[in-house]
Amino acid sequence: MNSHLPQYPSCLLREDIGEYVAHLQLHMTLQARNLVPTLTQAGDSRELLLQQTQAHFEKLVSRQPL
């Protein structure tokens, strides 16, 4: 019965990696559809605000537990 205890941390690590990969795939899909603005030099203050907001939102979403 004690032989199963060391296996649990590796399962949790696999779940964390799986969640990360799922988030990365979602981001890549949105980027491919041009729904996520690219991080290029902003032409005006509205583009800059949009880029900052998008980056902030992505940071918040990536840190949310599922």
Summary of the structure (lengths in Angstrom):
residues: 66
radius of gyration: 17.8
end to end distance: 29.7
largest distance: 63.0
contacts: 115
relative contact order: 0.09
helix: 71%
strand: 0%
